[in-house]
Amino acid sequence: MFDLGPEKIMMILAAVCIFLGPKELPVAARKIGAATRQLRSWQDTLRTEVSSVLAIDPEPSSRDEPAAGTEPESASAVGVHTPVPELGDSFI
């Protein structure tokens, strides 16, 4: 996508140094550092929340077996809808 080699990066940094000057360069570097830390913090928070939502059930066998009396005999065929006991038919 972007072909940024070491030469182009050095040219960009040199232009930024000339444009900002010695007084504004440390201030800009601090602002960029703070923004980077904030973005990483948001990324870590999002990663933690997504992994907690998508956590795997510790007992997968309980999910595979239907509860007693919840699945009618005719619903065992492929393609027949079986309502989830917790949600009922109102979800669908």
Rosetta constraint file for C-alpha pairs under 8 A:
AtomPair CA 4 CA 8 HARMONIC 5.78 0.50
AtomPair CA 4 CA 9 HARMONIC 6.42 0.50
AtomPair CA 5 CA 9 HARMONIC 6.38 0.50
AtomPair CA 6 CA 10 HARMONIC 6.17 0.50
AtomPair CA 7 CA 11 HARMONIC 6.27 0.50
AtomPair CA 8 CA 12 HARMONIC 6.19 0.50
AtomPair CA 9 CA 13 HARMONIC 6.18 0.50
AtomPair CA 10 CA 14 HARMONIC 6.07 0.50
AtomPair CA 11 CA 15 HARMONIC 6.14 0.50
AtomPair CA 12 CA 16 HARMONIC 6.18 0.50
AtomPair CA 13 CA 17 HARMONIC 6.14 0.50
AtomPair CA 14 CA 18 HARMONIC 6.24 0.50
AtomPair CA 15 CA 19 HARMONIC 5.95 0.50
AtomPair CA 16 CA 20 HARMONIC 5.92 0.50
AtomPair CA 17 CA 21 HARMONIC 5.58 0.50
AtomPair CA 17 CA 22 HARMONIC 7.26 0.50
AtomPair CA 17 CA 25 HARMONIC 6.68 0.50
AtomPair CA 20 CA 24 HARMONIC 5.40 0.50
AtomPair CA 20 CA 25 HARMONIC 5.63 0.50
AtomPair CA 21 CA 25 HARMONIC 6.03 0.50
AtomPair CA 22 CA 26 HARMONIC 7.49 0.50
AtomPair CA 23 CA 27 HARMONIC 7.60 0.50
AtomPair CA 24 CA 28 HARMONIC 6.16 0.50
AtomPair CA 25 CA 29 HARMONIC 6.10 0.50
AtomPair CA 26 CA 30 HARMONIC 6.17 0.50
AtomPair CA 27 CA 31 HARMONIC 6.30 0.50
AtomPair CA 28 CA 32 HARMONIC 6.13 0.50
AtomPair CA 29 CA 33 HARMONIC 6.05 0.50
AtomPair CA 30 CA 34 HARMONIC 6.07 0.50
AtomPair CA 31 CA 35 HARMONIC 6.13 0.50
AtomPair CA 32 CA 36 HARMONIC 6.09 0.50
AtomPair CA 33 CA 37 HARMONIC 6.18 0.50
AtomPair CA 34 CA 38 HARMONIC 6.16 0.50
AtomPair CA 35 CA 39 HARMONIC 6.16 0.50
AtomPair CA 36 CA 40 HARMONIC 6.20 0.50
AtomPair CA 37 CA 41 HARMONIC 6.11 0.50
AtomPair CA 38 CA 42 HARMONIC 6.22 0.50
AtomPair CA 39 CA 43 HARMONIC 6.10 0.50
AtomPair CA 40 CA 44 HARMONIC 6.10 0.50
AtomPair CA 41 CA 45 HARMONIC 6.17 0.50
AtomPair CA 42 CA 46 HARMONIC 6.04 0.50
AtomPair CA 43 CA 47 HARMONIC 6.03 0.50
AtomPair CA 44 CA 48 HARMONIC 6.09 0.50
AtomPair CA 45 CA 49 HARMONIC 6.18 0.50
AtomPair CA 46 CA 50 HARMONIC 6.05 0.50
AtomPair CA 47 CA 51 HARMONIC 6.05 0.50
AtomPair CA 48 CA 52 HARMONIC 6.12 0.50
AtomPair CA 49 CA 53 HARMONIC 6.18 0.50
AtomPair CA 50 CA 54 HARMONIC 6.05 0.50
AtomPair CA 51 CA 55 HARMONIC 5.81 0.50
AtomPair CA 59 CA 63 HARMONIC 7.52 0.50
AtomPair CA 60 CA 64 HARMONIC 6.66 0.50
AtomPair CA 61 CA 65 HARMONIC 6.54 0.50
AtomPair CA 62 CA 66 HARMONIC 7.82 0.50
AtomPair CA 66 CA 70 HARMONIC 6.66 0.50
AtomPair CA 66 CA 71 HARMONIC 6.84 0.50
AtomPair CA 67 CA 71 HARMONIC 7.74 0.50
AtomPair CA 70 CA 85 HARMONIC 7.09 0.50
AtomPair CA 71 CA 75 HARMONIC 6.52 0.50
AtomPair CA 71 CA 76 HARMONIC 7.67 0.50
AtomPair CA 71 CA 82 HARMONIC 6.74 0.50
AtomPair CA 72 CA 76 HARMONIC 7.40 0.50
AtomPair CA 74 CA 80 HARMONIC 8.00 0.50
AtomPair CA 75 CA 80 HARMONIC 5.35 0.50
AtomPair CA 75 CA 81 HARMONIC 6.72 0.50
AtomPair CA 75 CA 82 HARMONIC 6.31 0.50
AtomPair CA 76 CA 80 HARMONIC 7.23 0.50
AtomPair CA 83 CA 87 HARMONIC 7.41 0.50
AtomPair CA 83 CA 88 HARMONIC 5.47 0.50
AtomPair CA 83 CA 89 HARMONIC 5.74 0.50
AtomPair CA 84 CA 88 HARMONIC 5.50 0.50
AtomPair CA 84 CA 89 HARMONIC 7.61 0.50
AtomPair CA 87 CA 91 HARMONIC 5.95 0.50
